[in-house]
Amino acid sequence: MKNFIYILSGLFLLASCMSNVDDNSTEKSNGFVMDTGQTIMLGSDASVEVVKQIDNAWKSRDYETLKSLVADDAKLYHDDGRVSTGGGEFVAAIESDYTEMVAEGKEWDWVMNFAFSVKVSESENEDLGNDDGEWVSARFTTASDEVFEEWYYIVDGKLSWWGSAKRGLYTE
C-alpha cells in the first residue's frame, strides 16, 4: 500500500508539472524588433495562402482576383524603384512588366522557392502599426534564373505592403 501511495503521489506531482507547460508552442518568440519591446514569432498558414493566391493570380494575369487581394491603400515597392498604391496601380505596373518581357522574348514564368510567415507581438504603442497583420517572406526564381526576395504584409486577408528586391544571378 505504501508503494501505491508513493506512485500515486508521483503521478500527481508529474501531472501538476505538466499542466504548467505552455501548450501553445507556436507562440514562442525567436527574435526581436529593436527599440519596441516586441518579439517575433512564426505566423500562420493563412497569410502564406494569401501570398500563394496573389502569386497564382499574378502569373495567370488574373487581374481582377489580384486587385481583390490588395488593400486600396497598399504601398507596393517594386525592385526597380517604382512604387504603386492600391490594386489598380499595381496591376498596371505588372501589365507593363508583362508587355516588356514579351517584347524582349522572355518567358512569363517563375517558381516560388519558399514562403514563410512571421508576426510581431502586440504593442501598446499604436503608432508602430506593425502588429495588426503578418509578414510573409518569399523567394522566386524566374525562367531566366533571376531571383527575387519579397516581403508581403498581410492584414485581414489582403496585401497591405509589399517590397521586392532582385538578387544577382547565382554562379557556381
C-alpha positions in Angstrom: 0.0 0.0 0.0 2.9 2.3 0.8 4.3 1.9 -2.7 0.9 2.6 -4.2 0.8 6.0 -2.3 4.3 6.9 -3.5 3.4 6.1 -7.1 0.1 8.0 -6.9 1.9 11.0 -5.3 4.5 10.9 -8.0 1.8 10.8 -10.7 0.0 13.8 -9.2 3.3 15.7 -9.0 4.1 14.9 -12.6 0.6 15.9 -13.7 0.8 19.2 -11.9 4.2 20.0 -13.5 2.8 19.1 -17.0 -0.1 21.4 -16.5 2.3 24.4 -16.3 3.9 23.6 -19.7 2.9 26.2 -22.4 0.6 24.3 -24.8 0.8 27.0 -27.4 4.3 26.2 -28.6 3.8 28.1 -31.9 3.7 31.3 -29.9 7.4 31.0 -28.9 9.3 34.1 -29.8 12.6 33.8 -31.7 13.5 37.4 -32.4 13.0 41.0 -31.6 12.1 44.4 -33.0 14.7 47.0 -32.0 13.5 49.7 -29.6 9.9 48.4 -29.4 10.0 45.7 -26.8 8.2 43.5 -29.4 9.2 39.9 -30.2 8.9 37.9 -33.4 7.3 34.5 -33.8 6.0 32.3 -36.5 2.9 33.4 -38.2 0.0 31.4 -39.7 -0.5 29.3 -42.8 -3.4 31.6 -43.7 -1.1 34.5 -44.6 1.1 32.2 -46.7 -2.1 31.1 -48.5 -2.9 34.7 -49.4 0.5 35.1 -50.9 0.1 31.9 -52.9 -3.3 33.3 -54.2 -1.5 36.5 -55.2 1.2 34.6 -57.0 -1.3 32.4 -58.9 -3.3 35.5 -60.0 -0.2 37.4 -60.9 1.3 34.5 -63.0 -2.0 33.9 -64.8 -2.7 37.6 -65.2 -6.0 37.3 -63.4 -6.0 41.0 -62.6 -9.5 41.1 -61.0 -8.5 38.4 -58.5 -5.2 40.2 -57.9 -6.9 43.5 -57.2 -9.3 41.9 -54.8 -6.3 40.7 -52.7 -4.7 44.1 -52.5 -5.8 46.8 -50.0 -6.9 50.1 -51.5 -4.2 52.0 -49.7 -1.5 49.3 -50.0 2.1 50.6 -50.7 3.9 48.3 -53.1 7.6 48.8 -53.7 9.0 47.2 -57.0 12.6 46.1 -57.3 13.3 48.8 -59.9 12.2 51.7 -57.6 8.6 52.1 -58.8 6.0 52.5 -56.1 2.4 51.5 -56.6 -0.5 52.4 -54.4 -3.5 50.0 -54.4 -4.5 47.2 -56.7 -5.2 49.3 -59.8 -1.7 50.9 -59.9 -0.1 47.5 -59.0 -1.9 45.7 -61.9 -0.9 48.5 -64.3 2.7 48.0 -63.3 2.5 44.3 -63.7 0.9 44.5 -67.1 3.7 46.9 -68.1 6.2 44.4 -67.0 4.4 41.6 -68.9 4.4 43.7 -72.1 8.1 44.5 -71.8 9.0 40.8 -71.2 7.0 39.6 -74.1 8.6 42.2 -76.4 12.1 41.1 -75.2 11.2 37.4 -75.9 11.3 36.4 -72.3 9.1 33.8 -70.7 6.4 35.0 -68.2 7.1 32.2 -65.7 8.7 31.6 -62.3 8.6 29.3 -59.3 8.0 30.2 -55.7 11.0 28.6 -53.9 9.7 29.1 -50.4 7.4 31.2 -48.3 7.0 31.5 -44.5 5.1 33.8 -42.2 6.2 35.7 -39.1 4.4 38.2 -36.9 5.3 40.5 -34.1 3.9 40.6 -30.6 1.3 43.2 -29.8 2.5 46.7 -28.8 0.9 49.3 -26.6 2.4 51.9 -29.0 -0.3 52.3 -31.6 2.0 54.5 -33.7 4.0 51.4 -34.7 1.2 49.9 -36.8 3.1 46.7 -37.2 1.1 44.2 -35.1 -2.2 44.0 -37.0 -1.0 41.6 -39.6 1.6 39.0 -40.6 4.7 39.3 -42.7 5.4 36.7 -45.4 8.8 36.2 -46.9 9.0 34.5 -50.3 11.7 33.8 -52.8 11.0 33.4 -56.5 13.2 32.2 -59.4 12.2 33.2 -62.9 12.5 31.2 -66.1 15.7 33.2 -66.9 17.2 32.4 -63.4 16.6 35.8 -61.9 16.0 35.6 -58.1 13.6 37.9 -56.3 13.3 38.2 -52.5 9.9 39.6 -51.4 8.1 40.6 -48.3 4.3 40.8 -48.1 2.4 42.4 -45.2 -1.0 40.7 -44.9 -3.7 42.3 -42.9 -7.2 40.8 -42.7 -6.5 38.6 -45.8 -5.3 41.5 -48.0 -1.9 42.7 -49.1 -1.1 45.9 -47.3 2.6 46.4 -48.0 5.0 44.7 -50.4 8.6 45.0 -51.2 10.6 43.3 -53.9 14.4 43.0 -54.3 16.1 41.4 -57.3 19.2 39.5 -56.5 22.2 38.9 -58.7 22.3 35.6 -60.6 23.8 32.6 -58.8 27.1 31.5 -60.1 28.8 28.2 -59.4 
